[in-house]
Amino acid sequence: MLSPREKELIAEIWQRMTPVAEDIGAEALLRMFATQPGSKTYFSHLDISPSSAHLRSHGKKIVLAIAEGAKDISQLAITLGPLQTLHAYQLRIDPTNFKFFSHCMLVTLAAHMRNDFTPVAHAAMDKYLSAFAAVLAEKFR
């Protein structure tokens, strides 16, 4: 699915984004809530207003999970195993939301990385985030 260079590029991007995980994650969530208002229902127990501690904390958790998976993409299903179970059986998240979030994350990365988010980086990240979303959705089948 991903070439060795693409895997390296993805790992580099997430290593670079980890220090700003709260910012990146919160922005991607806000983008998803704006474009897919129905996704907010899964967060009704949290304050998801811009800059809220809940939003920033959850955004950071998401970014750190994505970054962790990027360290060894060949082990993505194992790395995400606990999150698959949580999202499928406890939280019962509609798996289409993972795809929505992936798109919002791509837009957020492009906005933050600007010229460094080259077409090659974009394509590689799209492949990775698609795989990430697919792995999260596997338990729903």
ABEGO torsion letter per residue (X at the ends): XBBAAAAAAAAAAAAAAAAAAAAAAAAAAAAAAAABAAAAAAAAABBABBGBAAAAAAAAAAAAAAAAAAABAAAAAAAAAAAAAAAAAAAGBBAAAAAAAAAAAAAAAAAAAEAABBAAAAAAAAAAAAAAAAAAAAAAX
